[in-house]
Structures are given as C-alpha cells and as structure tokens.
Amino acid sequence: MAIAFLKAHGTENDFVVLPDPDGDLDLTDSRVRALCDRRRGLGADGVLRVVRTRHVPDAPAGLDGDTWFMDYRNADGSRAEMCGNGVRVFARYLHDAALVPSAPGEVVEIPIATRGGMRPATVNADGTVTVNMGPVRVTGRSETTVGDARYPGLGIDVGNPHLACVVEGVADLDLTRQPGFDPEVFPRGVNLEFVEPVAPDEIRMRVHERGVGETRSCGTGTVAAAAAYLDARDHATGSVTVHIPGGTVQVTITPTTSTLTGPAVFVAQGTLTDDWWITHA
C-alpha cells in the first residue's frame, strides 16, 4: 500500500503530513492517535492530510472542489477548524512538491481550504510562510483556572476558539494538567493562551491546546495572544512579535484581517508499513 508521510514542524509544533490527493486514505481517529503517539507511532501534535476539498465530506459549503484542503486532526483524533502552524507547513509542502503553479523565484499566494474557511498563504523567498489568518473576532470575556489561581481572559475566534490571558510569570505556570474553563462559554473546548509582555510590541506566550495539551507553539494561538496584548493596551490593531517555546513569529492585526509569518521546517519522509496501518485501524 506504501502510504507516504513527511514529518514537519512550525516553531516546533510538529505534524505528520499525509499526501492523499484523491481521498483514498481511511484516516480513522485510532490511526491519528497512533500516528501522533511518540512511542508507538511517529509522534506529533497533529496530522495534516493533503487532500482535494471534494473528498472532504465535512468541508464548508461553497468551496471549490479542486482547492487543496488542509484536513487537520488533533493528536486525540478530533477534527479541528484551523491550525496556523499547520497552514504554514501545508503551504510549504504544496510549494515544494510543485502541487501549485509557480515560476522559479516567484512569490505565489496559495489558496488553502480549512474547516475554518479559506486561508491564503505565501511562501517567502527565505522559506518562511505568511498566512492570511482572516479577521480576529472577539467573542467576550471569561476566565481559566490553573491550580487554585484564576486568570481573566479575552475570548477570541480565529476560525477556532481561544481564551487568551495576559499574566505575569508565564514561565512558572503548571500546564501539565488541563486548566479549567467554562464549558457553557466554550462547549467544544478551547485553546488557552497565557501571555506576558516583555517589551513594547513583544510578548512571550505558552499555550494549552484543545485535544493536545501544552505544545511548543500554536499558530492561531499566537494571533489570539497578540490580540489580547493589544486589547490590554486599548488597541485593536498592530504588529506584535510573539515568542513561544518553539521559536518566534510575527503577527499583524488590521481592521479587516490578520497575518502570521513564521518558519515551516521539514524533518523527514518515508512510508508507513502495511502491518502498522492495518493494526491501528
């Protein structure tokens, strides 16, 4: 069966990439969990299936069936609306595999479909990728609990739900367990960002991702973190440098949209064995 895979990361938020243009793979929740397991599989924070939109039954209505669709799965097998680091890796794969038309040295905007809508991306000359993350929508205010401490935060939707909290001492937080949140406000779970300003227009962030746990980075989370930082300064727009454990990205928020620029790194490629794939069905 020779199922091909690539291993990649965006600021150390790592993924298994599965090329599947014709939608032939039976990517069960069990297989996703096994692929992401760092002992019995390849190890990753999530899986990116590269497929045409027409082969994705739960794709949003109205999308062109020929558009490349980033079928993103969390490490627990659940389907996610969006993943900012994943889009960068996805765009870089399409570009490097020549699955989108481009001339040598040409900078091309690549349309990418996700469950959170279209996310155009541009592979820059230095190999970084800039993603149009769409508008940042503030959904209200809520709070999270870490141990006995309560932290107020700003609810933000960037195609998926976030609660971003501006705090002090972000490095000291214990995020080994699921922080508390209000399930009435976030019935499908929430990504939780803890944000600490370190300089003007520069922040440090840690994130506990829905369905994953604490990760080295979260692309949509960096946009949410930047929005919360700007809101705390009574600003709705601006550019913010965001430091996460896995590296550094640049976020710009405008009145109509937001962009995320950062690296996309490929580590390895190979094929899964038939026995492994069948065993984990």
ChimeraX attribute file (.defattr): number of C-alpha atoms within 10 A of each C-alpha:
attribute: neighborCount
match mode: 1-to-1
recipient: residues
	/A:1	9
	/A:2	10
	/A:3	14
	/A:4	14
	/A:5	19
	/A:6	18
	/A:7	21
	/A:8	24
	/A:9	23
	/A:10	28
	/A:11	22
	/A:12	21
	/A:13	24
	/A:14	27
	/A:15	30
	/A:16	25
	/A:17	27
	/A:18	20
	/A:19	19
	/A:20	17
	/A:21	18
	/A:22	12
	/A:23	16
	/A:24	10
	/A:25	13
	/A:26	9
	/A:27	16
	/A:28	13
	/A:29	18
	/A:30	13
	/A:31	22
	/A:32	24
	/A:33	24
	/A:34	24
	/A:35	26
	/A:36	25
	/A:37	17
	/A:38	12
	/A:39	9
	/A:40	11
	/A:41	16
	/A:42	16
	/A:43	19
	/A:44	25
	/A:45	27
	/A:46	29
	/A:47	28
	/A:48	27
	/A:49	24
	/A:50	21
	/A:51	23
	/A:52	21
	/A:53	25
	/A:54	18
	/A:55	16
	/A:56	15
	/A:57	8
	/A:58	11
	/A:59	20
	/A:60	14
	/A:61	10
	/A:62	7
	/A:63	15
	/A:64	12
	/A:65	15
	/A:66	13
	/A:67	16
	/A:68	24
	/A:69	30
	/A:70	29
	/A:71	26
	/A:72	25
	/A:73	26
	/A:74	23
	/A:75	25
	/A:76	19
	/A:77	22
	/A:78	16
	/A:79	17
	/A:80	18
	/A:81	17
	/A:82	26
	/A:83	27
	/A:84	28
	/A:85	29
	/A:86	28
	/A:87	30
	/A:88	26
	/A:89	29
	/A:90	26
	/A:91	28
	/A:92	24
	/A:93	22
	/A:94	18
	/A:95	17
	/A:96	10
	/A:97	9
	/A:98	11
	/A:99	12
	/A:100	15
	/A:101	10
	/A:102	13
	/A:103	8
	/A:104	5
	/A:105	8
	/A:106	11
	/A:107	12
	/A:108	16
	/A:109	17
	/A:110	21
	/A:111	17
	/A:112	21
	/A:113	26
	/A:114	22
	/A:115	21
	/A:116	18
	/A:117	19
	/A:118	20
	/A:119	22
	/A:120	19
	/A:121	24
	/A:122	21
	/A:123	26
	/A:124	18
	/A:125	10
	/A:126	7
	/A:127	13
	/A:128	19
	/A:129	24
	/A:130	24
	/A:131	27
	/A:132	21
	/A:133	28
	/A:134	19
	/A:135	16
	/A:136	22
	/A:137	15
	/A:138	18
	/A:139	14
	/A:140	12
	/A:141	14
	/A:142	17
	/A:143	18
	/A:144	20
	/A:145	14
	/A:146	16
	/A:147	13
	/A:148	5
	/A:149	8
	/A:150	13
	/A:151	14
	/A:152	15
	/A:153	22
	/A:154	24
	/A:155	25
	/A:156	26
	/A:157	21
	/A:158	24
	/A:159	23
	/A:160	19
	/A:161	25
	/A:162	28
	/A:163	29
	/A:164	33
	/A:165	26
	/A:166	22
	/A:167	16
	/A:168	13
	/A:169	9
	/A:170	16
	/A:171	14
	/A:172	7
	/A:173	14
	/A:174	12
	/A:175	16
	/A:176	10
	/A:177	11
	/A:178	18
	/A:179	15
	/A:180	13
	/A:181	20
	/A:182	13
	/A:183	10
	/A:184	8
	/A:185	15
	/A:186	15
	/A:187	10
	/A:188	10
	/A:189	17
	/A:190	22
	/A:191	25
	/A:192	30
	/A:193	28
	/A:194	25
	/A:195	29
	/A:196	22
	/A:197	17
	/A:198	12
	/A:199	9
	/A:200	8
	/A:201	14
	/A:202	16
	/A:203	21
	/A:204	22
	/A:205	26
	/A:206	27
	/A:207	25
	/A:208	23
	/A:209	22
	/A:210	21
	/A:211	20
	/A:212	18
	/A:213	18
	/A:214	21
	/A:215	18
	/A:216	20
	/A:217	29
	/A:218	28
	/A:219	27
	/A:220	27
	/A:221	30
	/A:222	31
	/A:223	29
	/A:224	31
	/A:225	32
	/A:226	31
	/A:227	29
	/A:228	26
	/A:229	24
	/A:230	18
	/A:231	15
	/A:232	13
	/A:233	9
	/A:234	9
	/A:235	11
	/A:236	16
	/A:237	18
	/A:238	15
	/A:239	18
	/A:240	23
	/A:241	19
	/A:242	23
	/A:243	21
	/A:244	22
	/A:245	16
	/A:246	17
	/A:247	15
	/A:248	18
	/A:249	23
	/A:250	18
	/A:251	25
	/A:252	19
	/A:253	23
	/A:254	14
	/A:255	10
	/A:256	9
	/A:257	15
	/A:258	21
	/A:259	21
	/A:260	24
	/A:261	24
	/A:262	22
	/A:263	22
	/A:264	26
	/A:265	18
	/A:266	16
	/A:267	10
	/A:268	10
	/A:269	13
	/A:270	11
	/A:271	12
	/A:272	16
	/A:273	12
	/A:274	11
	/A:275	9
	/A:276	14
	/A:277	17
	/A:278	9
	/A:279	10
	/A:280	15
	/A:281	13
